[in-house]
Amino acid sequence: MPPSAAVRTLSVTFEAKLLTDSLRQVQAMLRQIDAEIKDICHGFPEIPCILSIPGFGPGISATVLGMIGNPHRFENTRQVLKTAGLDLSAERSGKTEGAPVLSKRGNAHLHYALYQAALIASTRNRHFMAYFTNKLNGRDREKGIGTKMRVKLAAKMLVIAWTLMKRKEMFDPAHLTG
């Protein structure tokens, strides 16, 4: 005999309550983890410098800080980008040369975090919005150009973070030139 509509409604209501309770527990745990990350990061003198970059919150800043570590271990920007996997590489054989693409050898979590920071900054901060639209100027019809430019912006943001960490300075929109 099939269950009645009232029984189905009760079981669906019960399952929905279980799911919402589970979601609330996960959200509470995430808030606690974020607070612990924030507490740990504030022990590093470079963290206020990184947090001053638009689009960088505690999670992204902790990810960047963890990847870079001691900023003085890198001699130039190419080394920082290569460590993060944001450097360009191309397939080359005897006669043909492929288009440059990201090497993809770095940390996928860092790539994602930096891309999210670039996405937020390029849509919500006037200095980054101006920089981003300037880079897109005249290239509107290229396929995937928005994503490509955001990846380049993510790389630039990593270099800015590294530079600010080295110099122990706060972000200045003048860092976006070039």
Sine and cosine of phi, psi and omega as CSV:
sin_phi,cos_phi,sin_psi,cos_psi,sin_omega,cos_omega
0.00,0.00,0.81,-0.59,-0.05,-1.00
-0.93,0.36,0.53,-0.85,0.00,-1.00
-0.91,0.41,0.50,-0.86,-0.02,-1.00
-0.97,0.25,0.22,-0.97,0.00,-1.00
-0.89,0.46,-0.57,0.82,-0.01,-1.00
-0.92,0.40,-0.64,0.77,0.02,-1.00
-0.92,0.38,-0.67,0.74,0.03,-1.00
-0.88,0.48,-0.67,0.74,0.01,-1.00
-0.89,0.46,-0.69,0.73,0.03,-1.00
-0.89,0.46,-0.68,0.74,-0.03,-1.00
-0.93,0.36,-0.62,0.79,0.04,-1.00
-0.92,0.40,-0.67,0.74,0.03,-1.00
-0.89,0.46,-0.69,0.72,0.03,-1.00
-0.88,0.47,-0.71,0.71,0.00,-1.00
-0.90,0.44,-0.65,0.76,0.03,-1.00
-0.89,0.45,-0.65,0.76,0.03,-1.00
-0.90,0.43,-0.68,0.73,0.05,-1.00
-0.87,0.50,-0.70,0.71,-0.02,-1.00
-0.91,0.42,-0.68,0.73,0.01,-1.00
-0.93,0.38,-0.61,0.80,0.07,-1.00
-0.89,0.45,-0.68,0.74,0.03,-1.00
-0.89,0.45,-0.67,0.74,0.02,-1.00
-0.88,0.47,-0.69,0.73,0.02,-1.00
-0.89,0.46,-0.62,0.78,0.03,-1.00
-0.90,0.43,-0.69,0.72,0.01,-1.00
-0.90,0.44,-0.69,0.73,0.03,-1.00
-0.88,0.47,-0.64,0.77,0.04,-1.00
-0.90,0.43,-0.66,0.75,0.04,-1.00
-0.90,0.44,-0.65,0.76,0.03,-1.00
-0.90,0.44,-0.65,0.76,0.06,-1.00
-0.89,0.46,-0.65,0.76,0.01,-1.00
-0.91,0.41,-0.68,0.73,0.03,-1.00
-0.89,0.45,-0.69,0.72,0.04,-1.00
-0.86,0.50,-0.66,0.75,0.01,-1.00
-0.90,0.43,-0.65,0.76,0.03,-1.00
-0.92,0.39,-0.66,0.75,0.06,-1.00
-0.86,0.50,-0.70,0.71,0.00,-1.00
-0.87,0.49,-0.71,0.71,0.00,-1.00
-0.88,0.47,-0.70,0.72,0.00,-1.00
-0.90,0.44,-0.71,0.71,-0.05,-1.00
-0.91,0.42,-0.54,0.84,-0.03,-1.00
-0.93,0.37,-0.12,0.99,0.12,-0.99
-0.98,0.19,-0.15,0.99,0.00,-1.00
-0.98,-0.21,0.77,-0.64,-0.05,-1.00
-0.92,0.40,-0.33,0.94,-0.05,-1.00
-0.99,0.15,-0.29,0.96,-0.15,-0.99
-0.89,0.46,-0.65,0.76,0.05,-1.00
-0.88,0.48,-0.54,0.84,0.02,-1.00
-0.90,0.43,-0.70,0.71,-0.02,-1.00
-0.94,0.33,-0.65,0.76,0.00,-1.00
-0.91,0.42,-0.33,0.94,0.00,-1.00
-0.97,0.25,-0.18,0.98,0.01,-1.00
-0.98,0.18,0.80,-0.60,0.04,-1.00
-0.85,0.53,0.70,-0.71,-0.01,-1.00
1.00,-0.08,-0.22,0.98,0.01,-1.00
-0.99,-0.13,0.91,-0.41,0.11,-0.99
-0.97,-0.24,-0.16,-0.99,-0.02,-1.00
-0.86,0.51,-0.66,0.75,-0.03,-1.00
-0.92,0.39,-0.74,0.67,0.00,-1.00
-0.92,0.40,-0.66,0.75,0.01,-1.00
-0.88,0.47,-0.66,0.75,0.03,-1.00
-0.91,0.42,-0.63,0.78,0.02,-1.00
-0.90,0.44,-0.72,0.70,0.01,-1.00
-0.91,0.41,-0.70,0.71,0.02,-1.00
-0.86,0.50,-0.67,0.74,0.02,-1.00
-0.91,0.42,-0.60,0.80,-0.01,-1.00
-0.96,0.28,-0.70,0.72,-0.06,-1.00
-0.98,0.21,-0.69,0.73,-0.04,-1.00
0.91,0.42,-0.88,-0.48,0.05,-1.00
-0.99,0.16,0.92,-0.39,-0.06,-1.00
-0.91,0.41,-0.33,0.94,-0.04,-1.00
-0.99,0.16,-0.06,1.00,0.04,-1.00
-0.98,0.21,-0.23,0.97,0.05,-1.00
-0.98,-0.19,0.68,-0.73,0.00,-1.00
-1.00,-0.01,-0.47,0.88,-0.03,-1.00
-0.48,-0.88,0.13,-0.99,-0.06,-1.00
-0.91,0.41,-0.54,0.84,0.01,-1.00
-0.85,0.52,-0.64,0.77,0.00,-1.00
-0.91,0.41,-0.64,0.77,0.01,-1.00
-0.90,0.43,-0.73,0.68,-0.02,-1.00
-0.91,0.43,-0.61,0.79,0.00,-1.00
-0.93,0.38,-0.67,0.75,0.04,-1.00
-0.87,0.49,-0.60,0.80,0.00,-1.00
-0.99,0.13,-0.21,0.98,-0.04,-1.00
0.98,0.18,0.35,0.94,0.01,-1.00
-0.98,-0.22,0.30,0.95,0.05,-1.00
-1.00,0.02,0.35,-0.94,0.00,-1.00
-1.00,-0.04,0.61,-0.80,0.11,-0.99
-0.66,-0.75,0.37,-0.93,-0.02,-1.00
-0.67,-0.74,0.55,-0.84,0.10,-0.99
-0.97,0.24,0.80,-0.59,0.01,-1.00
-0.74,-0.68,0.76,-0.65,0.11,-0.99
-0.83,-0.56,-0.16,-0.99,-0.07,-1.00
-0.80,0.60,-0.71,0.70,-0.11,-0.99
-0.91,-0.41,-0.40,0.92,-0.07,-1.00
-0.92,-0.39,0.43,-0.90,0.04,-1.00
-0.78,-0.62,0.84,-0.54,-0.03,-1.00
-0.98,0.19,0.22,-0.98,0.05,-1.00
-0.96,0.30,0.62,-0.79,0.02,-1.00
-0.90,0.43,0.67,-0.74,0.05,-1.00
-0.69,-0.72,0.24,-0.97,0.07,-1.00
-0.89,0.45,0.61,-0.80,-0.05,-1.00
-0.94,0.34,-0.47,0.88,0.01,-1.00
0.87,0.48,0.42,0.91,0.01,-1.00
-1.00,-0.08,-0.15,0.99,-0.05,-1.00
-1.00,0.06,-0.22,-0.98,-0.06,-1.00
-0.97,0.23,0.87,-0.49,-0.03,-1.00
-0.89,0.45,-0.59,0.81,0.02,-1.00
-0.90,0.44,-0.65,0.76,0.03,-1.00
-0.92,0.40,-0.68,0.73,0.05,-1.00
-0.82,0.57,-0.76,0.65,-0.04,-1.00
-0.88,0.48,-0.73,0.69,-0.03,-1.00
-0.88,0.48,-0.71,0.70,-0.01,-1.00
-0.92,0.39,-0.62,0.78,0.04,-1.00
-0.90,0.44,-0.66,0.75,0.03,-1.00
-0.90,0.44,-0.64,0.77,0.05,-1.00
-0.89,0.46,-0.67,0.74,0.03,-1.00
-0.91,0.42,-0.64,0.77,0.02,-1.00
-0.89,0.46,-0.74,0.68,0.00,-1.00
-0.90,0.44,-0.75,0.66,-0.05,-1.00
-0.90,0.44,-0.64,0.77,-0.06,-1.00
-0.97,0.24,-0.15,0.99,0.03,-1.00
-0.90,-0.43,-0.21,0.98,-0.10,-0.99
-0.78,-0.62,-0.18,0.98,0.00,-1.00
-0.91,-0.41,0.81,-0.59,-0.12,-0.99
-0.89,0.46,-0.56,0.83,-0.01,-1.00
-0.94,0.35,-0.70,0.72,0.03,-1.00
-0.94,0.34,-0.57,0.82,0.04,-1.00
-0.89,0.46,-0.70,0.71,0.01,-1.00
-0.90,0.44,-0.69,0.72,0.03,-1.00
-0.87,0.48,-0.71,0.70,-0.04,-1.00
-0.91,0.42,-0.73,0.69,0.00,-1.00
-0.92,0.39,-0.54,0.84,0.07,-1.00
-0.90,0.45,-0.65,0.76,0.03,-1.00
-0.93,0.37,-0.51,0.86,0.01,-1.00
-0.99,0.14,-0.27,0.96,-0.09,-1.00
-0.80,0.59,0.86,-0.51,0.02,-1.00
1.00,0.09,-0.04,1.00,-0.04,-1.00
-0.88,-0.47,0.31,0.95,-0.10,-1.00
-0.83,0.56,-0.54,0.84,-0.12,-0.99
-1.00,0.00,-0.09,1.00,0.02,-1.00
-0.94,0.33,0.69,-0.73,-0.01,-1.00
-0.93,0.38,0.79,-0.62,0.07,-1.00
0.94,0.35,0.30,0.95,-0.08,-1.00
-0.92,0.39,-0.54,0.84,0.02,-1.00
-0.88,0.47,-0.70,0.72,0.01,-1.00
-0.92,0.40,-0.70,0.72,0.00,-1.00
-0.87,0.50,-0.69,0.72,-0.02,-1.00
-0.94,0.35,-0.53,0.85,0.06,-1.00
-0.94,0.35,-0.56,0.83,0.07,-1.00
-0.91,0.41,-0.66,0.76,0.06,-1.00
-0.90,0.43,-0.62,0.79,0.05,-1.00
-0.91,0.42,-0.63,0.78,0.05,-1.00
-0.87,0.50,-0.68,0.74,0.04,-1.00
-0.89,0.45,-0.68,0.74,0.01,-1.00
-0.89,0.45,-0.63,0.78,0.01,-1.00
-0.91,0.41,-0.58,0.81,0.06,-1.00
-0.91,0.42,-0.67,0.74,0.02,-1.00
-0.91,0.42,-0.65,0.76,0.06,-1.00
-0.88,0.48,-0.71,0.71,0.01,-1.00
-0.86,0.50,-0.71,0.71,0.01,-1.00
-0.87,0.48,-0.70,0.72,-0.01,-1.00
-0.90,0.43,-0.70,0.72,0.01,-1.00
-0.90,0.44,-0.61,0.79,0.04,-1.00
-0.90,0.44,-0.69,0.72,0.00,-1.00
-0.89,0.45,-0.70,0.72,-0.09,-1.00
-1.00,0.03,-0.19,0.98,-0.08,-1.00
0.82,0.58,0.77,0.63,0.01,-1.00
-0.89,-0.46,0.29,-0.96,0.10,-1.00
-1.00,-0.03,0.34,-0.94,-0.02,-1.00
-0.91,0.42,0.67,-0.75,0.08,-1.00
-0.77,-0.64,0.76,-0.65,0.00,-1.00
-0.82,0.57,-0.32,0.95,0.05,-1.00
-0.90,0.43,-0.30,0.95,0.04,-1.00
-0.92,0.38,-0.22,0.98,-0.04,-1.00
-1.00,0.09,-0.08,1.00,-0.01,-1.00
-0.91,0.41,0.52,-0.85,0.06,-1.00
1.00,-0.09,0.00,0.00,0.00,0.00
